[in-house]
Amino acid sequence: MTRAMARTIAPSVSLEPQLELLDLELLRLLSMRQELTRQMAVRRHEAGQPQFDHQAEFAVIQRFRELGPAGLELAALLLRMSRAR
């Protein structure tokens, strides 16, 4: 490996711990989101309402749309995760 290659690799390696922390935080937040959507579905069911609110789901899609096509995929994944119990 040349010195130039080492200089290119070293800065990105030093950022890996920060990315790992972000990943852990994302996992924690996703777990919290799943629990909240589970609770909301239970409350809607108890109130005689549909378990899922399609307007709220559409709002999720709209929020993630700003990230482009990958944002739409992420929104769809979040919604699937919310429905998986």
C-alpha positions as CSV (number, residue, x, y, z in Angstrom):
1,M,0.0,0.0,0.0
2,T,1.4,3.4,-0.9
3,R,1.4,6.3,1.5
4,A,-1.2,8.1,-0.6
5,M,-3.5,5.1,-0.3
6,A,-2.9,5.0,3.5
7,R,-3.7,8.7,3.8
8,T,-7.0,8.1,1.9
9,I,-8.0,5.1,4.0
10,A,-7.0,6.5,7.4
11,P,-9.6,9.3,7.7
12,S,-12.5,7.1,6.8
13,V,-11.4,4.4,9.3
14,S,-11.3,7.0,12.1
15,L,-15.0,7.8,11.4
16,E,-16.1,4.2,11.7
17,P,-16.7,4.3,15.5
18,Q,-19.1,7.3,14.9
19,L,-21.0,5.4,12.2
20,E,-21.3,2.4,14.6
21,L,-22.7,4.6,17.3
22,L,-25.2,6.0,14.8
23,D,-26.2,2.5,13.7
24,L,-26.8,1.6,17.3
25,E,-28.9,4.7,17.8
26,L,-30.9,4.0,14.7
27,L,-31.6,0.4,15.9
28,R,-32.7,1.8,19.3
29,L,-35.0,4.3,17.6
30,L,-36.4,1.8,15.2
31,S,-37.2,-0.5,18.1
32,M,-39.0,2.4,19.8
33,R,-40.9,3.2,16.6
34,Q,-42.1,-0.4,16.3
35,E,-43.3,-0.5,19.9
36,L,-45.2,2.8,19.4
37,T,-46.9,1.6,16.3
38,R,-47.8,-1.7,18.0
39,Q,-49.4,0.3,20.9
40,M,-51.2,2.6,18.4
41,A,-52.6,-0.4,16.6
42,V,-53.8,-2.0,19.8
43,R,-55.5,1.3,20.9
44,R,-57.2,1.7,17.5
45,H,-58.4,-1.9,17.6
46,E,-59.8,-1.4,21.1
47,A,-61.6,1.7,19.9
48,G,-63.1,-0.2,17.0
49,Q,-61.0,1.6,14.4
50,P,-58.8,0.1,11.7
51,Q,-55.4,-0.9,13.1
52,F,-53.6,1.2,10.4
53,D,-54.1,4.8,9.5
54,H,-53.5,5.1,5.8
55,Q,-53.2,8.9,6.0
56,A,-50.5,8.7,8.6
57,E,-48.7,6.1,6.5
58,F,-48.9,8.4,3.5
59,A,-47.4,11.2,5.7
60,V,-44.5,8.9,6.5
61,I,-43.9,8.4,2.8
62,Q,-44.0,12.2,2.2
63,R,-41.5,12.9,4.9
64,F,-39.0,10.4,3.5
65,R,-39.6,11.5,-0.1
66,E,-37.0,14.3,0.2
67,L,-34.3,11.6,0.3
68,G,-35.2,10.5,-3.2
69,P,-35.9,6.9,-4.4
70,A,-33.9,5.5,-1.4
71,G,-36.1,7.5,0.9
72,L,-39.2,6.0,-0.5
73,E,-37.8,2.5,-0.1
74,L,-36.9,3.4,3.5
75,A,-40.4,4.7,4.2
76,A,-41.9,1.5,2.7
77,L,-39.6,-0.6,4.9
78,L,-40.5,1.3,8.0
79,L,-44.2,0.8,7.3
80,R,-43.6,-2.9,6.7
81,M,-41.7,-3.1,9.9
82,S,-44.6,-1.4,11.7
83,R,-47.1,-4.0,10.4
84,A,-44.9,-7.0,11.2
85,R,-45.8,-8.3,14.6
